[in-house]
Amino acid sequence: MYEKNSPYEVELKAGQTVYLCRCGKTQSAPYCDGSHSSLGGVVEPLAHTADKDGKVYVCGCGKSDNIPWCDGSHSR
């Protein structure tokens, strides 16, 4: 998931919950596919519920200091 080197743009509706990968092993980026279980449960996905309609940006480079969110590290 971190080979993209740019953020994943996720469009959400208010009240919608998504499970975002934080281990980097998912095959359905940026969403969790359960791959973290092979790591012994060390890293769990983030359950995110949107408080309003709009976009969120999920890290696609693995360099963010705030995984799973993009912090612009791919540009540096």
Jmol script that loads the backbone (N, CA, C; Angstrom):
load data "model"
ATOM      1  N   MET A   1       0.812  -1.194   0.000  1.00  0.00           N
ATOM      2  CA  MET A   1       0.000   0.000   0.000  1.00  0.00           C
ATOM      3  C   MET A   1       0.849   1.248   0.000  1.00  0.00           C
ATOM      4  N   TYR A   2       2.087   1.159   0.468  1.00  0.00           N
ATOM      5  CA  TYR A   2       2.934   2.345   0.582  1.00  0.00           C
ATOM      6  C   TYR A   2       3.822   2.577  -0.630  1.00  0.00           C
ATOM      7  N   GLU A   3       3.605   1.843  -1.711  1.00  0.00           N
ATOM      8  CA  GLU A   3       4.369   2.058  -2.939  1.00  0.00           C
ATOM      9  C   GLU A   3       3.788   3.173  -3.790  1.00  0.00           C
ATOM     10  N   LYS A   4       2.600   3.637  -3.457  1.00  0.00           N
ATOM     11  CA  LYS A   4       1.906   4.644  -4.264  1.00  0.00           C
ATOM     12  C   LYS A   4       2.654   5.979  -4.266  1.00  0.00           C
ATOM     13  N   ASN A   5       3.269   6.310  -3.136  1.00  0.00           N
ATOM     14  CA  ASN A   5       4.032   7.545  -2.982  1.00  0.00           C
ATOM     15  C   ASN A   5       3.197   8.808  -3.173  1.00  0.00           C
ATOM     16  N   SER A   6       1.914   8.682  -2.973  1.00  0.00           N
ATOM     17  CA  SER A   6       0.999   9.817  -2.947  1.00  0.00           C
ATOM     18  C   SER A   6      -0.212   9.361  -2.138  1.00  0.00           C
ATOM     19  N   PRO A   7      -1.008  10.280  -1.637  1.00  0.00           N
ATOM     20  CA  PRO A   7      -2.120   9.886  -0.781  1.00  0.00           C
ATOM     21  C   PRO A   7      -3.275   9.224  -1.534  1.00  0.00           C
ATOM     22  N   TYR A   8      -3.994   8.393  -0.793  1.00  0.00           N
ATOM     23  CA  TYR A   8      -5.261   7.839  -1.265  1.00  0.00           C
ATOM     24  C   TYR A   8      -6.335   8.836  -0.873  1.00  0.00           C
ATOM     25  N   GLU A   9      -7.175   9.213  -1.810  1.00  0.00           N
ATOM     26  CA  GLU A   9      -8.274  10.138  -1.562  1.00  0.00           C
ATOM     27  C   GLU A   9      -9.526   9.311  -1.324  1.00  0.00           C
ATOM     28  N   VAL A  10     -10.132   9.483  -0.154  1.00  0.00           N
ATOM     29  CA  VAL A  10     -11.311   8.702   0.210  1.00  0.00           C
ATOM     30  C   VAL A  10     -12.479   9.651   0.426  1.00  0.00           C
ATOM     31  N   GLU A  11     -13.529   9.471  -0.349  1.00  0.00           N
ATOM     32  CA  GLU A  11     -14.739  10.292  -0.240  1.00  0.00           C
ATOM     33  C   GLU A  11     -15.686   9.613   0.755  1.00  0.00           C
ATOM     34  N   LEU A  12     -16.117  10.366   1.768  1.00  0.00           N
ATOM     35  CA  LEU A  12     -16.984   9.815   2.807  1.00  0.00           C
ATOM     36  C   LEU A  12     -18.236  10.656   2.977  1.00  0.00           C
ATOM     37  N   LYS A  13     -19.287   9.996   3.424  1.00  0.00           N
ATOM     38  CA  LYS A  13     -20.535  10.667   3.784  1.00  0.00           C
ATOM     39  C   LYS A  13     -20.603  10.746   5.303  1.00  0.00           C
ATOM     40  N   ALA A  14     -21.227  11.762   5.828  1.00  0.00           N
ATOM     41  CA  ALA A  14     -21.369  11.916   7.276  1.00  0.00           C
ATOM     42  C   ALA A  14     -21.959  10.646   7.887  1.00  0.00           C
ATOM     43  N   GLY A  15     -21.334  10.171   8.942  1.00  0.00           N
ATOM     44  CA  GLY A  15     -21.801   8.968   9.633  1.00  0.00           C
ATOM     45  C   GLY A  15     -21.236   7.672   9.083  1.00  0.00           C
ATOM     46  N   GLN A  16     -20.586   7.703   7.928  1.00  0.00           N
ATOM     47  CA  GLN A  16     -20.011   6.504   7.317  1.00  0.00           C
ATOM     48  C   GLN A  16     -18.747   6.106   8.079  1.00  0.00           C
ATOM     49  N   THR A  17     -18.606   4.809   8.373  1.00  0.00           N
ATOM     50  CA  THR A  17     -17.414   4.292   9.045  1.00  0.00           C
ATOM     51  C   THR A  17     -16.611   3.439   8.078  1.00  0.00           C
ATOM     52  N   VAL A  18     -15.297   3.672   8.051  1.00  0.00           N
ATOM     53  CA  VAL A  18     -14.377   2.875   7.247  1.00  0.00           C
ATOM     54  C   VAL A  18     -13.262   2.383   8.168  1.00  0.00           C
ATOM     55  N   TYR A  19     -12.650   1.277   7.785  1.00  0.00           N
ATOM     56  CA  TYR A  19     -11.535   0.709   8.532  1.00  0.00           C
ATOM     57  C   TYR A  19     -10.293   0.867   7.672  1.00  0.00           C
ATOM     58  N   LEU A  20      -9.379   1.715   8.125  1.00  0.00           N
ATOM     59  CA  LEU A  20      -8.206   2.076   7.350  1.00  0.00           C
ATOM     60  C   LEU A  20      -6.987   1.294   7.827  1.00  0.00           C
ATOM     61  N   CYS A  21      -6.228   0.778   6.868  1.00  0.00           N
ATOM     62  CA  CYS A  21      -5.032  -0.007   7.156  1.00  0.00           C
ATOM     63  C   CYS A  21      -3.963   0.864   7.800  1.00  0.00           C
ATOM     64  N   ARG A  22      -3.316   0.319   8.835  1.00  0.00           N
ATOM     65  CA  ARG A  22      -2.164   0.981   9.443  1.00  0.00           C
ATOM     66  C   ARG A  22      -0.923   0.091   9.426  1.00  0.00           C
ATOM     67  N   CYS A  23      -1.072  -1.160   8.951  1.00  0.00           N
ATOM     68  CA  CYS A  23       0.080  -2.068   8.933  1.00  0.00           C
ATOM     69  C   CYS A  23       0.813  -2.033   7.593  1.00  0.00           C
ATOM     70  N   GLY A  24       0.137  -1.567   6.538  1.00  0.00           N
ATOM     71  CA  GLY A  24       0.750  -1.466   5.219  1.00  0.00           C
ATOM     72  C   GLY A  24       0.711  -2.744   4.397  1.00  0.00           C
ATOM     73  N   LYS A  25       0.110  -3.805   4.915  1.00  0.00           N
ATOM     74  CA  LYS A  25       0.115  -5.103   4.231  1.00  0.00           C
ATOM     75  C   LYS A  25      -1.155  -5.383   3.421  1.00  0.00           C
ATOM     76  N   THR A  26      -2.154  -4.523   3.520  1.00  0.00           N
ATOM     77  CA  THR A  26      -3.431  -4.760   2.850  1.00  0.00           C
ATOM     78  C   THR A  26      -3.283  -4.867   1.330  1.00  0.00           C
ATOM     79  N   GLN A  27      -4.146  -5.634   0.729  1.00  0.00           N
ATOM     80  CA  GLN A  27      -4.212  -5.728  -0.729  1.00  0.00           C
ATOM     81  C   GLN A  27      -5.369  -4.885  -1.269  1.00  0.00           C
ATOM     82  N   SER A  28      -6.108  -4.218  -0.379  1.00  0.00           N
ATOM     83  CA  SER A  28      -7.237  -3.379  -0.798  1.00  0.00           C
ATOM     84  C   SER A  28      -7.070  -1.954  -0.249  1.00  0.00           C
ATOM     85  N   ALA A  29      -5.892  -1.411  -0.431  1.00  0.00           N
ATOM     86  CA  ALA A  29      -5.536  -0.088   0.098  1.00  0.00           C
ATOM     87  C   ALA A  29      -6.530   0.981  -0.338  1.00  0.00           C
ATOM     88  N   PRO A  30      -6.857   1.883   0.548  1.00  0.00           N
ATOM     89  CA  PRO A  30      -6.325   2.079   1.877  1.00  0.00           C
ATOM     90  C   PRO A  30      -7.109   1.361   2.968  1.00  0.00           C
ATOM     91  N   TYR A  31      -7.997   0.480   2.570  1.00  0.00           N
ATOM     92  CA  TYR A  31      -8.872  -0.186   3.527  1.00  0.00           C
ATOM     93  C   TYR A  31      -8.230  -1.450   4.097  1.00  0.00           C
ATOM     94  N   CYS A  32      -8.553  -1.747   5.335  1.00  0.00           N
ATOM     95  CA  CYS A  32      -8.058  -2.955   5.983  1.00  0.00           C
ATOM     96  C   CYS A  32      -8.688  -4.187   5.337  1.00  0.00           C
ATOM     97  N   ASP A  33      -7.872  -5.208   5.089  1.00  0.00           N
ATOM     98  CA  ASP A  33      -8.379  -6.483   4.577  1.00  0.00           C
ATOM     99  C   ASP A  33      -8.077  -7.633   5.544  1.00  0.00           C
ATOM    100  N   GLY A  34      -7.626  -7.289   6.752  1.00  0.00           N
ATOM    101  CA  GLY A  34      -7.325  -8.305   7.758  1.00  0.00           C
ATOM    102  C   GLY A  34      -5.890  -8.793   7.738  1.00  0.00           C
ATOM    103  N   SER A  35      -5.067  -8.275   6.854  1.00  0.00           N
ATOM    104  CA  SER A  35      -3.677  -8.716   6.748  1.00  0.00           C
ATOM    105  C   SER A  35      -2.890  -8.516   8.038  1.00  0.00           C
ATOM    106  N   HIS A  36      -3.308  -7.564   8.867  1.00  0.00           N
ATOM    107  CA  HIS A  36      -2.599  -7.303  10.122  1.00  0.00           C
ATOM    108  C   HIS A  36      -2.600  -8.511  11.055  1.00  0.00           C
ATOM    109  N   SER A  37      -3.578  -9.398  10.881  1.00  0.00           N
ATOM    110  CA  SER A  37      -3.646 -10.577  11.755  1.00  0.00           C
ATOM    111  C   SER A  37      -2.426 -11.476  11.586  1.00  0.00           C
ATOM    112  N   SER A  38      -1.780 -11.432  10.407  1.00  0.00           N
ATOM    113  CA  SER A  38      -0.573 -12.225  10.194  1.00  0.00           C
ATOM    114  C   SER A  38       0.621 -11.643  10.945  1.00  0.00           C
ATOM    115  N   LEU A  39       0.463 -10.431  11.467  1.00  0.00           N
ATOM    116  CA  LEU A  39       1.530  -9.779  12.222  1.00  0.00           C
ATOM    117  C   LEU A  39       1.353  -9.972  13.725  1.00  0.00           C
ATOM    118  N   GLY A  40       0.424 -10.835  14.097  1.00  0.00           N
ATOM    119  CA  GLY A  40       0.182 -11.081  15.515  1.00  0.00           C
ATOM    120  C   GLY A  40      -0.642 -10.015  16.198  1.00  0.00           C
ATOM    121  N   GLY A  41      -1.389  -9.246  15.424  1.00  0.00           N
ATOM    122  CA  GLY A  41      -2.257  -8.220  16.001  1.00  0.00           C
ATOM    123  C   GLY A  41      -1.512  -7.021  16.558  1.00  0.00           C
ATOM    124  N   VAL A  42      -0.254  -6.836  16.170  1.00  0.00           N
ATOM    125  CA  VAL A  42       0.555  -5.728  16.671  1.00  0.00           C
ATOM    126  C   VAL A  42      -0.021  -4.382  16.236  1.00  0.00           C
ATOM    127  N   VAL A  43      -0.502  -4.295  15.013  1.00  0.00           N
ATOM    128  CA  VAL A  43      -1.068  -3.056  14.476  1.00  0.00           C
ATOM    129  C   VAL A  43      -2.500  -3.327  14.045  1.00  0.00           C
ATOM    130  N   GLU A  44      -3.413  -2.625  14.649  1.00  0.00           N
ATOM    131  CA  GLU A  44      -4.832  -2.768  14.317  1.00  0.00           C
ATOM    132  C   GLU A  44      -5.248  -1.670  13.341  1.00  0.00           C
ATOM    133  N   PRO A  45      -6.302  -1.903  12.555  1.00  0.00           N
ATOM    134  CA  PRO A  45      -6.792  -0.846  11.652  1.00  0.00           C
ATOM    135  C   PRO A  45      -7.418   0.287  12.451  1.00  0.00           C
ATOM    136  N   LEU A  46      -7.565   1.416  11.813  1.00  0.00           N
ATOM    137  CA  LEU A  46      -8.233   2.554  12.415  1.00  0.00           C
ATOM    138  C   LEU A  46      -9.673   2.582  11.938  1.00  0.00           C
ATOM    139  N   ALA A  47     -10.610   2.531  12.877  1.00  0.00           N
ATOM    140  CA  ALA A  47     -12.024   2.714  12.541  1.00  0.00           C
ATOM    141  C   ALA A  47     -12.282   4.215  12.549  1.00  0.00           C
ATOM    142  N   HIS A  48     -12.641   4.755  11.395  1.00  0.00           N
ATOM    143  CA  HIS A  48     -12.872   6.196  11.267  1.00  0.00           C
ATOM    144  C   HIS A  48     -14.306   6.434  10.828  1.00  0.00           C
ATOM    145  N   THR A  49     -15.028   7.239  11.604  1.00  0.00           N
ATOM    146  CA  THR A  49     -16.388   7.628  11.257  1.00  0.00           C
ATOM    147  C   THR A  49     -16.383   9.102  10.882  1.00  0.00           C
ATOM    148  N   ALA A  50     -16.849   9.380   9.684  1.00  0.00           N
ATOM    149  CA  ALA A  50     -16.854  10.760   9.185  1.00  0.00           C
ATOM    150  C   ALA A  50     -17.880  11.593   9.941  1.00  0.00           C
ATOM    151  N   ASP A  51     -17.475  12.783  10.348  1.00  0.00           N
ATOM    152  CA  ASP A  51     -18.405  13.682  11.024  1.00  0.00           C
ATOM    153  C   ASP A  51     -19.139  14.593  10.041  1.00  0.00           C
ATOM    154  N   LYS A  52     -18.653  14.608   8.783  1.00  0.00           N
ATOM    155  CA  LYS A  52     -19.317  15.395   7.742  1.00  0.00           C
ATOM    156  C   LYS A  52     -18.967  14.797   6.389  1.00  0.00           C
ATOM    157  N   ASP A  53     -19.723  15.159   5.372  1.00  0.00           N
ATOM    158  CA  ASP A  53     -19.406  14.738   4.010  1.00  0.00           C
ATOM    159  C   ASP A  53     -18.080  15.376   3.596  1.00  0.00           C
ATOM    160  N   GLY A  54     -17.277  14.628   2.884  1.00  0.00           N
ATOM    161  CA  GLY A  54     -16.032  15.193   2.383  1.00  0.00           C
ATOM    162  C   GLY A  54     -14.964  14.159   2.141  1.00  0.00           C
ATOM    163  N   LYS A  55     -13.756  14.628   1.889  1.00  0.00           N
ATOM    164  CA  LYS A  55     -12.630  13.756   1.567  1.00  0.00           C
ATOM    165  C   LYS A  55     -11.656  13.696   2.726  1.00  0.00           C
ATOM    166  N   VAL A  56     -11.027  12.527   2.868  1.00  0.00           N
ATOM    167  CA  VAL A  56      -9.892  12.372   3.764  1.00  0.00           C
ATOM    168  C   VAL A  56      -8.748  11.818   2.923  1.00  0.00           C
ATOM    169  N   TYR A  57      -7.536  12.051   3.381  1.00  0.00           N
ATOM    170  CA  TYR A  57      -6.360  11.624   2.632  1.00  0.00           C
ATOM    171  C   TYR A  57      -5.542  10.664   3.484  1.00  0.00           C
ATOM    172  N   VAL A  58      -5.371   9.450   2.956  1.00  0.00           N
ATOM    173  CA  VAL A  58      -4.688   8.372   3.659  1.00  0.00           C
ATOM    174  C   VAL A  58      -3.296   8.204   3.061  1.00  0.00           C
ATOM    175  N   CYS A  59      -2.297   8.032   3.930  1.00  0.00           N
ATOM    176  CA  CYS A  59      -0.906   7.917   3.502  1.00  0.00           C
ATOM    177  C   CYS A  59      -0.724   6.780   2.501  1.00  0.00           C
ATOM    178  N   GLY A  60       0.001   7.077   1.426  1.00  0.00           N
ATOM    179  CA  GLY A  60       0.318   6.077   0.419  1.00  0.00           C
ATOM    180  C   GLY A  60       1.820   5.899   0.235  1.00  0.00           C
ATOM    181  N   CYS A  61       2.609   6.539   1.144  1.00  0.00           N
ATOM    182  CA  CYS A  61       4.071   6.433   1.028  1.00  0.00           C
ATOM    183  C   CYS A  61       4.718   5.754   2.227  1.00  0.00           C
ATOM    184  N   GLY A  62       4.008   5.699   3.361  1.00  0.00           N
ATOM    185  CA  GLY A  62       4.554   5.086   4.567  1.00  0.00           C
ATOM    186  C   GLY A  62       5.454   5.987   5.372  1.00  0.00           C
ATOM    187  N   LYS A  63       5.600   7.256   4.980  1.00  0.00           N
ATOM    188  CA  LYS A  63       6.510   8.176   5.667  1.00  0.00           C
ATOM    189  C   LYS A  63       5.805   9.121   6.634  1.00  0.00           C
ATOM    190  N   SER A  64       4.485   9.090   6.661  1.00  0.00           N
ATOM    191  CA  SER A  64       3.733   9.999   7.513  1.00  0.00           C
ATOM    192  C   SER A  64       4.038   9.756   8.990  1.00  0.00           C
ATOM    193  N   ASP A  65       4.083  10.836   9.757  1.00  0.00           N
ATOM    194  CA  ASP A  65       4.236  10.731  11.210  1.00  0.00           C
ATOM    195  C   ASP A  65       2.892  10.523  11.881  1.00  0.00           C
ATOM    196  N   ASN A  66       1.835  10.450  11.080  1.00  0.00           N
ATOM    197  CA  ASN A  66       0.477  10.332  11.623  1.00  0.00           C
ATOM    198  C   ASN A  66      -0.302   9.256  10.869  1.00  0.00           C
ATOM    199  N   ILE A  67       0.297   8.074  10.662  1.00  0.00           N
ATOM    200  CA  ILE A  67      -0.348   6.954   9.947  1.00  0.00           C
ATOM    201  C   ILE A  67      -1.680   6.651  10.603  1.00  0.00           C
ATOM    202  N   PRO A  68      -2.790   6.534   9.892  1.00  0.00           N
ATOM    203  CA  PRO A  68      -2.891   6.359   8.457  1.00  0.00           C
ATOM    204  C   PRO A  68      -3.068   7.648   7.669  1.00  0.00           C
ATOM    205  N   TRP A  69      -3.049   8.793   8.304  1.00  0.00           N
ATOM    206  CA  TRP A  69      -3.319  10.044   7.605  1.00  0.00           C
ATOM    207  C   TRP A  69      -2.097  10.570   6.881  1.00  0.00           C
ATOM    208  N   CYS A  70      -2.327  11.147   5.728  1.00  0.00           N
ATOM    209  CA  CYS A  70      -1.267  11.793   4.967  1.00  0.00           C
ATOM    210  C   CYS A  70      -0.903  13.107   5.662  1.00  0.00           C
ATOM    211  N   ASP A  71       0.401  13.335   5.850  1.00  0.00           N
ATOM    212  CA  ASP A  71       0.860  14.605   6.405  1.00  0.00           C
ATOM    213  C   ASP A  71       1.768  15.358   5.423  1.00  0.00           C
ATOM    214  N   GLY A  72       1.778  14.914   4.166  1.00  0.00           N
ATOM    215  CA  GLY A  72       2.561  15.578   3.139  1.00  0.00           C
ATOM    216  C   GLY A  72       4.001  15.092   3.043  1.00  0.00           C
ATOM    217  N   SER A  73       4.363  14.074   3.829  1.00  0.00           N
ATOM    218  CA  SER A  73       5.744  13.576   3.820  1.00  0.00           C
ATOM    219  C   SER A  73       6.197  13.103   2.458  1.00  0.00           C
ATOM    220  N   HIS A  74       5.274  12.643   1.617  1.00  0.00           N
ATOM    221  CA  HIS A  74       5.634  12.172   0.280  1.00  0.00           C
ATOM    222  C   HIS A  74       6.225  13.294  -0.582  1.00  0.00           C
ATOM    223  N   SER A  75       5.960  14.530  -0.228  1.00  0.00           N
ATOM    224  CA  SER A  75       6.441  15.679  -1.000  1.00  0.00           C
ATOM    225  C   SER A  75       7.838  16.130  -0.579  1.00  0.00           C
ATOM    226  N   ARG A  76       8.290  15.622   0.557  1.00  0.00           N
ATOM    227  CA  ARG A  76       9.607  16.053   1.072  1.00  0.00           C
ATOM    228  C   ARG A  76      10.706  15.145   0.629  1.00  0.00           C
TER     229      ARG A  76
END
end "model"
wireframe off; spacefill off
backbone 0.3
color backbone group
